[in-house]
Amino acid sequence: MGSGCFKSGSEVKPLLAASSSTHPADEQIGGRLTPVVSAASKPHLFTEARVSDALKALASVPLEDGSAWLRNWLAKAQTRQHNGMILVLKGIITHCLDAQVASVETSIAESEEGGNEQVDTADFERLARACRQSVTLSKTQQKGMHTAAAVLRSAASTAQDGNPTPFIVTAFDRLVLLFRHAFLANIGTSASNLQQWQELEMELGLPAMEKHLALLSCTAKSALLSLLLIPDDVPPSAVILSRDHAIRDVGPQLPDKSACILLPYFESASGTKVVQGRRVEGGEGHGPRKELFVAVAADAVRRWITVSQAPRAGPAVTPVRLPCRGNRVDLADALAGEDSQDAHEAKRRQEVLRCLGDARTGDRIRIELSGGTEVEHTVVAVHGTEGLSVNTRFESKQLSVSRCTLERRAMPLFEFHRGSGEYWFAAGADDDASTTRGQDLMKRFRSFGKLLALALANRCRFSFTLPLLFFRLLLQPAGPPPELGDLKGFDDSLQSSLKK
């Protein structure tokens, strides 16, 4: 601030000196880019005239030479100069593209309001036609915008704080988001969608957005990533699963080499469709696809899983009566009265006894009584075929059971973290991989890792949030180990405690 670099009449020379080299070619490029560097010293005075001069300056040098010179300049610039250059480069792109993107948005909005089907947001070709009619860039605009985008992308990748917001180019973002519904409507042909999109970029003279993802918001970025993840020759893949064991069921059916579009089917004994010899629910399309990832998220944080269940009895069926003493259910006595039941009641009794007979110590039993009341007990002892004991005494000597569910403790992959309001690895997630438990966890984590990428490719989301630290460690496995500062924003109280 006190260096004198920002005084009137002296801002250009010190800024140029910060990045000039002794090479004559570099000095020549730096001279041509003087309007850009000059504008970066006072971005708040970036008038239309100065924007035009800076754009012409960028277009006057080859893309590789201009972007290399500006990257070198940014690496040596002071913070204020660096931030000013980011604003200038974004301003140049806005000057070229913002009004034209707004024109496309207006034409689409007017068509929707008037009931005109000429522009359908799920029809890629119609959207592309609207863009071709409204977006016309001169050669100068194209060259300048390509250089600005390349420098911004490089600056975003080397940002120290990892904050992507300062580098998001609103005009680029809005343009990509115009096509997100079209990409989703044709999700089964992602490679074809990508080819159409790249052809449109070339026609309009735009930078390749799929190579400048750092300049897009999360929503726009995910729309393009879903196209990039699936190769041209990879067909959709059908997967069959139960809702209670989604990760276990779907894991062996996931692809090994590349992402794909998933066609999920949920198992159902009363299903109306048969897929791969198994009876499944009848739904298809993006709805079941979203349900799959909801089921996966629930499975990843589930602490109890359903082992066995006796469904609720119909109104005409007598509830099953189970004798009990204190905290013990007598299954042997219940079996003794089986012959006196009619066929339907005998079947219900068998279902309830089978459910309770599967119990182990530590399991949880949920019993719905005939009056609609639900009670929950933990199994503390199993007495062979004679019966079982629970943690609390029963109030009566006989239970009138309408429905019974047996649940067993599960190994959650993630658990809720109160400090951040997000999820983190559950206790025991790093169990020894040589044990049976550890091997099972490893399989589930590997399947979940694949599903993270497939969520992007299938344009779906999980129903819980993982912190930024999780993805930083995932995407940079060879990077530096976590430090105390990495806890900030994830667990501030723990960071503060450890710091002290």
HUFENCOR-V549515 format. One record per residue. N is the residue number from 1. OMEGA is omega in whole degrees, 0 to 359 (NA if undefined). Layout:
# HUFENCOR-V549515
n->N omega->OMEGA
n->N omega->OMEGA
This chain:
# HUFENCOR-V549515
n->1 omega->183
n->2 omega->185
n->3 omega->183
n->4 omega->182
n->5 omega->187
n->6 omega->177
n->7 omega->182
n->8 omega->176
n->9 omega->182
n->10 omega->186
n->11 omega->188
n->12 omega->187
n->13 omega->178
n->14 omega->180
n->15 omega->178
n->16 omega->182
n->17 omega->181
n->18 omega->185
n->19 omega->181
n->20 omega->176
n->21 omega->181
n->22 omega->181
n->23 omega->183
n->24 omega->181
n->25 omega->179
n->26 omega->179
n->27 omega->179
n->28 omega->178
n->29 omega->179
n->30 omega->178
n->31 omega->179
n->32 omega->183
n->33 omega->179
n->34 omega->179
n->35 omega->179
n->36 omega->181
n->37 omega->179
n->38 omega->179
n->39 omega->181
n->40 omega->179
n->41 omega->179
n->42 omega->184
n->43 omega->179
n->44 omega->177
n->45 omega->184
n->46 omega->182
n->47 omega->179
n->48 omega->181
n->49 omega->180
n->50 omega->176
n->51 omega->181
n->52 omega->179
n->53 omega->180
n->54 omega->179
n->55 omega->179
n->56 omega->180
n->57 omega->179
n->58 omega->182
n->59 omega->184
n->60 omega->180
n->61 omega->177
n->62 omega->184
n->63 omega->185
n->64 omega->181
n->65 omega->182
n->66 omega->181
n->67 omega->179
n->68 omega->181
n->69 omega->182
n->70 omega->176
n->71 omega->178
n->72 omega->179
n->73 omega->181
n->74 omega->181
n->75 omega->183
n->76 omega->186
n->77 omega->174
n->78 omega->185
n->79 omega->182
n->80 omega->178
n->81 omega->180
n->82 omega->180
n->83 omega->177
n->84 omega->179
n->85 omega->178
n->86 omega->179
n->87 omega->180
n->88 omega->181
n->89 omega->176
n->90 omega->179
n->91 omega->179
n->92 omega->179
n->93 omega->178
n->94 omega->179
n->95 omega->183
n->96 omega->197
n->97 omega->191
n->98 omega->183
n->99 omega->182
n->100 omega->175
n->101 omega->177
n->102 omega->179
n->103 omega->177
n->104 omega->180
n->105 omega->180
n->106 omega->181
n->107 omega->178
n->108 omega->180
n->109 omega->180
n->110 omega->179
n->111 omega->180
n->112 omega->181
n->113 omega->182
n->114 omega->181
n->115 omega->181
n->116 omega->183
n->117 omega->180
n->118 omega->178
n->119 omega->179
n->120 omega->185
n->121 omega->175
n->122 omega->181
n->123 omega->184
n->124 omega->186
n->125 omega->178
n->126 omega->175
n->127 omega->180
n->128 omega->179
n->129 omega->178
n->130 omega->178
n->131 omega->180
n->132 omega->181
n->133 omega->187
n->134 omega->185
n->135 omega->178
n->136 omega->183
n->137 omega->176
n->138 omega->178
n->139 omega->179
n->140 omega->179
n->141 omega->181
n->142 omega->182
n->143 omega->181
n->144 omega->182
n->145 omega->179
n->146 omega->179
n->147 omega->180
n->148 omega->181
n->149 omega->180
n->150 omega->180
n->151 omega->179
n->152 omega->179
n->153 omega->179
n->154 omega->180
n->155 omega->180
n->156 omega->183
n->157 omega->181
n->158 omega->181
n->159 omega->186
n->160 omega->185
n->161 omega->179
n->162 omega->181
n->163 omega->184
n->164 omega->188
n->165 omega->183
n->166 omega->186
n->167 omega->181
n->168 omega->179
n->169 omega->188
n->170 omega->182
n->171 omega->177
n->172 omega->183
n->173 omega->181
n->174 omega->181
n->175 omega->179
n->176 omega->183
n->177 omega->175
n->178 omega->186
n->179 omega->187
n->180 omega->179
n->181 omega->178
n->182 omega->177
n->183 omega->182
n->184 omega->181
n->185 omega->180
n->186 omega->187
n->187 omega->180
n->188 omega->180
n->189 omega->185
n->190 omega->181
n->191 omega->177
n->192 omega->177
n->193 omega->180
n->194 omega->179
n->195 omega->178
n->196 omega->180
n->197 omega->180
n->198 omega->176
n->199 omega->178
n->200 omega->178
n->201 omega->180
n->202 omega->180
n->203 omega->183
n->204 omega->181
n->205 omega->182
n->206 omega->169
n->207 omega->179
n->208 omega->184
n->209 omega->180
n->210 omega->175
n->211 omega->181
n->212 omega->183
n->213 omega->181
n->214 omega->182
n->215 omega->183
n->216 omega->175
n->217 omega->182
n->218 omega->183
n->219 omega->179
n->220 omega->180
n->221 omega->182
n->222 omega->179
n->223 omega->180
n->224 omega->178
n->225 omega->179
n->226 omega->177
n->227 omega->186
n->228 omega->187
n->229 omega->187
n->230 omega->178
n->231 omega->186
n->232 omega->188
n->233 omega->181
n->234 omega->181
n->235 omega->173
n->236 omega->184
n->237 omega->178
n->238 omega->176
n->239 omega->181
n->240 omega->185
n->241 omega->170
n->242 omega->183
n->243 omega->184
n->244 omega->182
n->245 omega->189
n->246 omega->184
n->247 omega->180
n->248 omega->184
n->249 omega->188
n->250 omega->184
n->251 omega->181
n->252 omega->183
n->253 omega->183
n->254 omega->179
n->255 omega->181
n->256 omega->191
n->257 omega->183
n->258 omega->177
n->259 omega->178
n->260 omega->172
n->261 omega->181
n->262 omega->174
n->263 omega->186
n->264 omega->174
n->265 omega->181
n->266 omega->180
n->267 omega->178
n->268 omega->180
n->269 omega->180
n->270 omega->182
n->271 omega->182
n->272 omega->184
n->273 omega->177
n->274 omega->178
n->275 omega->181
n->276 omega->177
n->277 omega->181
n->278 omega->181
n->279 omega->185
n->280 omega->174
n->281 omega->188
n->282 omega->185
n->283 omega->176
n->284 omega->175
n->285 omega->187
n->286 omega->178
n->287 omega->176
n->288 omega->179
n->289 omega->177
n->290 omega->178
n->291 omega->179
n->292 omega->184
n->293 omega->172
n->294 omega->179
n->295 omega->178
n->296 omega->179
n->297 omega->179
n->298 omega->180
n->299 omega->183
n->300 omega->182
n->301 omega->184
n->302 omega->178
n->303 omega->179
n->304 omega->176
n->305 omega->179
n->306 omega->180
n->307 omega->183
n->308 omega->182
n->309 omega->171
n->310 omega->187
n->311 omega->180
n->312 omega->179
n->313 omega->177
n->314 omega->184
n->315 omega->183
n->316 omega->183
n->317 omega->179
n->318 omega->178
n->319 omega->180
n->320 omega->181
n->321 omega->181
n->322 omega->176
n->323 omega->180
n->324 omega->180
n->325 omega->181
n->326 omega->178
n->327 omega->184
n->328 omega->174
n->329 omega->183
n->330 omega->181
n->331 omega->181
n->332 omega->179
n->333 omega->178
n->334 omega->179
n->335 omega->183
n->336 omega->181
n->337 omega->186
n->338 omega->186
n->339 omega->183
n->340 omega->184
n->341 omega->172
n->342 omega->188
n->343 omega->182
n->344 omega->181
n->345 omega->178
n->346 omega->178
n->347 omega->179
n->348 omega->180
n->349 omega->178
n->350 omega->180
n->351 omega->181
n->352 omega->181
n->353 omega->177
n->354 omega->180
n->355 omega->181
n->356 omega->180
n->357 omega->178
n->358 omega->188
n->359 omega->173
n->360 omega->176
n->361 omega->181
n->362 omega->178
n->363 omega->179
n->364 omega->180
n->365 omega->174
n->366 omega->181
n->367 omega->173
n->368 omega->182
n->369 omega->185
n->370 omega->179
n->371 omega->180
n->372 omega->178
n->373 omega->178
n->374 omega->178
n->375 omega->182
n->376 omega->181
n->377 omega->175
n->378 omega->181
n->379 omega->180
n->380 omega->178
n->381 omega->177
n->382 omega->184
n->383 omega->180
n->384 omega->179
n->385 omega->184
n->386 omega->183
n->387 omega->181
n->388 omega->178
n->389 omega->181
n->390 omega->188
n->391 omega->181
n->392 omega->180
n->393 omega->175
n->394 omega->183
n->395 omega->180
n->396 omega->180
n->397 omega->179
n->398 omega->177
n->399 omega->176
n->400 omega->193
n->401 omega->175
n->402 omega->178
n->403 omega->182
n->404 omega->179
n->405 omega->178
n->406 omega->181
n->407 omega->181
n->408 omega->180
n->409 omega->178
n->410 omega->176
n->411 omega->179
n->412 omega->175
n->413 omega->183
n->414 omega->176
n->415 omega->183
n->416 omega->180
n->417 omega->187
n->418 omega->183
n->419 omega->183
n->420 omega->186
n->421 omega->180
n->422 omega->182
n->423 omega->179
n->424 omega->181
n->425 omega->180
n->426 omega->175
n->427 omega->181
n->428 omega->181
n->429 omega->180
n->430 omega->178
n->431 omega->179
n->432 omega->183
n->433 omega->179
n->434 omega->178
n->435 omega->179
n->436 omega->179
n->437 omega->180
n->438 omega->179
n->439 omega->179
n->440 omega->177
n->441 omega->180
n->442 omega->178
n->443 omega->182
n->444 omega->178
n->445 omega->178
n->446 omega->178
n->447 omega->179
n->448 omega->178
n->449 omega->176
n->450 omega->182
n->451 omega->174
n->452 omega->178
n->453 omega->181
n->454 omega->176
n->455 omega->176
n->456 omega->183
n->457 omega->183
n->458 omega->178
n->459 omega->178
n->460 omega->180
n->461 omega->174
n->462 omega->183
n->463 omega->172
n->464 omega->187
n->465 omega->174
n->466 omega->185
n->467 omega->179
n->468 omega->180
n->469 omega->179
n->470 omega->183
n->471 omega->177
n->472 omega->178
n->473 omega->181
n->474 omega->186
n->475 omega->179
n->476 omega->183
n->477 omega->181
n->478 omega->182
n->479 omega->180
n->480 omega->179
n->481 omega->180
n->482 omega->179
n->483 omega->181
n->484 omega->181
n->485 omega->180
n->486 omega->179
n->487 omega->181
n->488 omega->182
n->489 omega->177
n->490 omega->177
n->491 omega->185
n->492 omega->181
n->493 omega->178
n->494 omega->179
n->495 omega->180
n->496 omega->180
n->497 omega->180
n->498 omega->181
n->499 omega->180
n->500 omega->NA
